[in-house]
Amino acid sequence: MKAGFIGLGIMGKPMAKNLLKAGCELYVNDLNKDAVAELVAGGAKEGDYETIGKECDIVLMILPNGAIVQDVLFGENGLAGYLKPGTVVCDMSSVTPTESCTCAEKLAAMQIGFVDSPVSGGEPKAIDGTLAFMAGGNEADFEKLKPYFDAMGASALLIGKSGSGSVTKLTNQVIVNLTIAAVSEAFVLCSKAGADPEKVYQAIRGGLAGSVILDAKVPMMIERNFKPGGKISINHKDIKNVMATAHSIDVPMPLTSQLFEIMQYLKVTGHFDEDHAGIVQYFEKLAGVEVKKVNA
């Protein structure tokens, strides 16, 4: 396997490391030169866009937003200008379906394949190589990418045409973030009512309220550990994309719109770079209580 990899942030760096573990010859690129140096020390090669275009038939990207994706591909001296016909670009960023379709159309005119394949699982699953990939594009391009998905994740599914992966990711983000908000509200209630949140968590996690999200986020809330695995800022961007997409096709999103305003509050009160488990702090502020360990 050989690939270019652009974007070595919270998610991209461990994903790239898992490709190296799988024996992939990897050319990496990021503005963060410390991250690049770390990957090079692990066996990767640093590559500018021209080098990646010349050396690689597969290019993987995971970037903060759609505007950056567009700039990397089509900006001045952008990557697309160096790609060979037949190359497949896989954008694993969380962007709008419209942005994904725009990339696919522009690259198709250059005889370059494009698959939008955002991921779910956050930093922990990026590290242990068990991410879920949700893809949009044609089957032939998806099959070329499958060995790379297998090296970084536990599952990969082609949903449908271009943009389908991004739609699936937005669906995922609504469910994940609204669930965190519901869990936050519930644990603020039990804490202010005088119940031990750790014991409440243990009591309910084996029942119908149990979930991956409950297990991932409640311990973080109780420990007051908001070190980001999935930043509020990134999820705020995703929920903004949800609302833009929903409005464009006349889908009312009353719960999600309220969630966006909760995230906006957390932005202006200095919590934007914390993990989205930190959504609990909005509800804590309203109730005047913290979800935390009960002293013995």
C-alpha positions as CSV (number, residue, x, y, z in Angstrom):
1,M,0.0,0.0,0.0
2,K,1.1,3.6,-0.7
3,A,-0.8,6.8,0.0
4,G,-0.6,10.5,0.7
5,F,-2.1,11.6,4.0
6,I,-3.1,15.2,4.6
7,G,-4.2,16.4,8.1
8,L,-2.4,15.2,11.2
9,G,-4.7,16.5,14.0
10,I,-6.4,14.8,16.9
11,M,-7.9,12.2,14.5
12,G,-5.5,12.2,11.6
13,K,-2.2,11.5,13.4
14,P,-3.3,8.2,15.1
15,M,-5.0,7.2,11.8
16,A,-1.8,7.7,9.9
17,K,0.2,5.8,12.5
18,N,-2.2,2.8,12.1
19,L,-1.5,2.9,8.3
20,L,2.2,2.8,9.0
21,K,1.7,-0.2,11.4
22,A,-0.1,-1.9,8.5
23,G,2.9,-1.5,6.3
24,C,1.7,1.4,4.2
25,E,4.3,3.6,2.5
26,L,3.0,7.0,3.6
27,Y,3.6,10.5,2.5
28,V,2.3,13.0,5.1
29,N,1.5,16.7,5.0
30,D,0.3,19.1,7.7
31,L,0.9,22.7,8.7
32,N,1.9,21.3,12.2
33,K,5.5,20.4,11.5
34,D,5.9,18.7,14.9
35,A,3.1,16.3,13.9
36,V,4.9,15.7,10.6
37,A,8.2,15.1,12.3
38,E,6.5,12.5,14.6
39,L,5.2,10.6,11.7
40,V,8.5,10.8,9.8
41,A,10.2,9.4,12.9
42,G,7.7,6.5,12.7
43,G,8.6,5.7,9.1
44,A,6.5,8.1,7.0
45,K,7.9,10.5,4.4
46,E,7.1,14.2,4.3
47,G,5.6,15.2,1.0
48,D,4.4,18.5,-0.4
49,Y,1.3,18.5,-2.8
50,E,3.5,18.0,-5.8
51,T,5.3,15.0,-4.3
52,I,2.1,13.4,-3.1
53,G,0.5,13.9,-6.5
54,K,3.5,12.4,-8.3
55,E,4.0,9.4,-5.9
56,C,0.5,8.4,-4.8
57,D,-2.6,7.0,-6.5
58,I,-4.5,7.2,-3.2
59,V,-4.8,10.4,-1.2
60,L,-6.5,10.5,2.2
61,M,-7.5,13.8,3.9
62,I,-9.0,14.6,7.3
63,L,-9.2,18.4,7.8
64,P,-11.1,20.8,10.1
65,N,-13.8,22.0,7.7
66,G,-15.0,22.2,4.1
67,A,-13.4,25.5,3.3
68,I,-10.0,24.1,4.1
69,V,-10.7,21.0,2.1
70,Q,-11.6,23.2,-0.9
71,D,-8.5,25.3,-0.5
72,V,-6.2,22.2,-0.2
73,L,-7.6,20.7,-3.3
74,F,-8.4,23.7,-5.5
75,G,-6.7,26.7,-4.0
76,E,-3.6,28.4,-5.5
77,N,-1.0,25.6,-6.1
78,G,-3.6,23.2,-4.7
79,L,-3.3,19.4,-4.6
80,A,-5.7,18.8,-7.6
81,G,-3.3,20.4,-10.0
82,Y,-0.7,17.7,-9.3
83,L,-2.9,14.6,-9.2
84,K,-2.7,12.0,-12.0
85,P,-5.8,10.8,-13.8
86,G,-7.0,7.6,-12.1
87,T,-6.0,8.8,-8.6
88,V,-8.6,8.4,-5.9
89,V,-9.0,11.1,-3.2
90,C,-10.8,10.2,0.0
91,D,-12.0,13.0,2.2
92,M,-12.6,11.8,5.7
93,S,-13.4,15.3,7.0
94,S,-16.8,16.2,8.4
95,V,-18.3,18.6,5.8
96,T,-21.7,19.2,4.2
97,P,-23.0,16.9,1.4
98,T,-23.0,19.9,-0.9
99,E,-19.3,20.4,-0.3
100,S,-18.5,16.7,-0.9
101,C,-20.5,16.7,-4.2
102,T,-18.7,19.9,-5.4
103,C,-15.3,18.1,-4.8
104,A,-16.5,15.0,-6.6
105,E,-17.7,16.9,-9.6
106,K,-14.6,19.0,-10.0
107,L,-12.3,16.0,-9.7
108,A,-14.4,13.9,-12.0
109,A,-13.8,16.5,-14.7
110,M,-10.1,15.8,-14.2
111,Q,-10.6,12.0,-14.3
112,I,-9.9,11.7,-10.6
113,G,-12.0,9.6,-8.3
114,F,-13.5,11.0,-5.0
115,V,-15.0,9.3,-2.0
116,D,-16.4,11.2,1.0
117,S,-15.9,9.0,4.0
118,P,-16.2,10.7,7.4
119,V,-15.5,8.6,10.5
120,S,-17.1,8.0,13.8
121,G,-15.4,6.9,17.1
122,G,-13.4,9.9,18.2
123,E,-9.8,9.9,19.3
124,P,-9.9,6.6,21.3
125,K,-11.0,4.6,18.3
126,A,-8.7,6.5,16.0
127,I,-5.8,5.4,18.3
128,D,-6.9,1.7,18.5
129,G,-7.9,1.4,14.9
130,T,-11.6,0.7,15.3
131,L,-13.2,3.6,13.6
132,A,-16.4,3.4,11.6
133,F,-16.2,4.7,8.0
134,M,-19.3,5.8,6.2
135,A,-18.6,6.4,2.5
136,G,-20.2,8.1,-0.5
137,G,-19.0,7.5,-4.1
138,N,-18.7,4.8,-6.7
139,E,-18.0,1.2,-5.8
140,A,-14.8,0.9,-7.7
141,D,-13.2,3.8,-5.9
142,F,-14.5,2.5,-2.6
143,E,-12.9,-0.9,-3.2
144,K,-9.5,0.7,-3.9
145,L,-9.8,2.4,-0.5
146,K,-11.0,-0.7,1.4
147,P,-7.5,-1.9,2.5
148,Y,-6.8,1.6,4.0
149,F,-10.1,1.6,5.8
150,D,-9.4,-1.8,7.2
151,A,-6.0,-0.6,8.6
152,M,-7.7,2.3,10.4
153,G,-11.1,1.0,11.3
154,A,-13.4,-1.8,12.3
155,S,-16.1,-1.2,9.7
156,A,-16.5,0.6,6.4
157,L,-19.8,0.8,4.4
158,L,-20.5,2.4,1.1
159,I,-23.8,4.2,1.7
160,G,-24.5,5.4,-1.9
161,K,-23.6,8.2,-4.3
162,S,-21.3,11.2,-3.6
163,G,-22.4,13.1,-0.5
164,S,-24.0,10.0,1.1
165,G,-21.1,9.6,3.5
166,S,-21.3,13.2,4.6
167,V,-25.1,12.9,5.1
168,T,-24.5,9.8,7.3
169,K,-21.9,11.7,9.4
170,L,-24.3,14.5,10.0
171,T,-27.0,12.0,11.1
172,N,-24.4,10.5,13.4
173,Q,-23.5,13.8,14.9
174,V,-27.1,14.7,15.7
175,I,-27.6,11.5,17.6
176,V,-24.2,11.6,19.4
177,N,-24.5,15.2,20.5
178,L,-28.1,15.2,21.5
179,T,-27.5,12.1,23.5
180,I,-24.6,13.8,25.3
181,A,-27.0,16.7,26.0
182,A,-29.7,14.4,27.4
183,V,-27.2,12.5,29.5
184,S,-25.9,15.9,30.8
185,E,-29.3,17.1,31.8
186,A,-30.2,13.8,33.5
187,F,-27.0,13.7,35.6
188,V,-27.3,17.3,36.6
189,L,-30.8,16.3,37.9
190,C,-29.6,13.3,39.9
191,S,-26.6,15.3,41.3
192,K,-28.7,18.2,42.5
193,A,-31.2,15.7,44.0
194,G,-28.4,14.3,46.1
195,A,-27.7,11.0,44.4
196,D,-24.1,9.8,43.8
197,P,-23.6,10.2,40.0
198,E,-21.1,7.3,40.0
199,K,-23.7,5.0,41.5
200,V,-26.4,6.2,39.3
201,Y,-24.2,5.5,36.3
202,Q,-23.5,2.0,37.5
203,A,-27.1,1.4,38.2
204,I,-28.4,2.4,34.7
205,R,-25.6,1.4,32.3
206,G,-26.8,-2.2,32.1
207,G,-30.4,-1.2,31.3
208,L,-32.1,0.5,28.4
209,A,-30.3,3.8,29.1
210,G,-27.0,2.2,28.6
211,S,-25.0,3.1,25.5
212,V,-21.5,3.6,24.1
213,I,-22.0,7.4,24.7
214,L,-23.0,6.9,28.3
215,D,-19.9,4.8,29.0
216,A,-17.6,7.2,27.2
217,K,-18.8,10.5,28.5
218,V,-20.3,10.1,32.0
219,P,-16.9,9.1,33.6
220,M,-15.4,12.1,32.0
221,M,-18.1,14.4,33.5
222,I,-17.6,12.9,36.9
223,E,-13.8,13.1,36.8
224,R,-14.1,16.7,35.4
225,N,-11.9,15.6,32.5
226,F,-12.7,17.6,29.4
227,K,-9.5,16.9,27.6
228,P,-10.7,16.8,24.0
229,G,-11.2,13.6,22.0
230,G,-14.0,15.3,20.2
231,K,-13.8,19.1,20.6
232,I,-17.0,21.1,21.1
233,S,-15.6,23.4,18.4
234,I,-15.6,20.6,15.8
235,N,-19.0,19.3,16.9
236,H,-20.4,22.9,16.8
237,K,-19.2,23.1,13.2
238,D,-20.9,19.8,12.4
239,I,-24.2,20.8,14.0
240,K,-24.0,24.1,12.0
241,N,-23.6,21.9,8.9
242,V,-26.6,19.8,10.0
243,M,-28.8,23.0,10.3
244,A,-27.6,24.3,6.9
245,T,-28.3,21.0,5.2
246,A,-31.7,20.6,7.0
247,H,-32.8,24.1,6.0
248,S,-31.8,23.6,2.4
249,I,-34.2,20.6,2.1
250,D,-36.9,22.0,4.5
251,V,-36.4,19.6,7.4
252,P,-37.3,21.2,10.8
253,M,-34.7,20.3,13.5
254,P,-36.1,21.7,16.7
255,L,-34.0,19.7,19.1
256,T,-30.8,20.2,17.1
257,S,-31.3,23.9,16.8
258,Q,-31.5,24.2,20.6
259,L,-28.3,22.0,20.8
260,F,-26.6,24.5,18.5
261,E,-27.4,27.4,20.8
262,I,-26.1,25.4,23.8
263,M,-22.8,24.9,22.0
264,Q,-22.8,28.6,21.1
265,Y,-23.1,29.4,24.8
266,L,-20.1,27.1,25.5
267,K,-18.2,28.9,22.8
268,V,-18.7,32.3,24.2
269,T,-17.9,31.1,27.8
270,G,-14.5,29.7,26.9
271,H,-15.3,25.9,26.6
272,F,-14.9,25.6,22.8
273,D,-11.7,23.6,22.8
274,E,-12.9,21.1,25.4
275,D,-14.4,17.6,24.8
276,H,-18.1,17.6,24.0
277,A,-18.6,15.8,27.4
278,G,-18.3,19.4,28.5
279,I,-21.8,20.1,27.2
280,V,-22.7,19.2,30.8
281,Q,-21.3,22.5,32.0
282,Y,-24.2,24.4,30.3
283,F,-26.8,22.4,32.4
284,E,-24.6,22.7,35.5
285,K,-24.7,26.5,35.1
286,L,-28.4,26.6,34.9
287,A,-28.9,24.4,38.0
288,G,-26.0,25.6,40.1
289,V,-24.5,22.2,40.6
290,E,-21.6,20.1,39.3
291,V,-21.7,16.5,38.3
292,K,-18.6,15.1,40.2
293,K,-17.3,12.5,42.6
294,V,-19.0,12.4,46.0
295,N,-16.5,12.7,48.8
296,A,-16.3,9.5,50.9
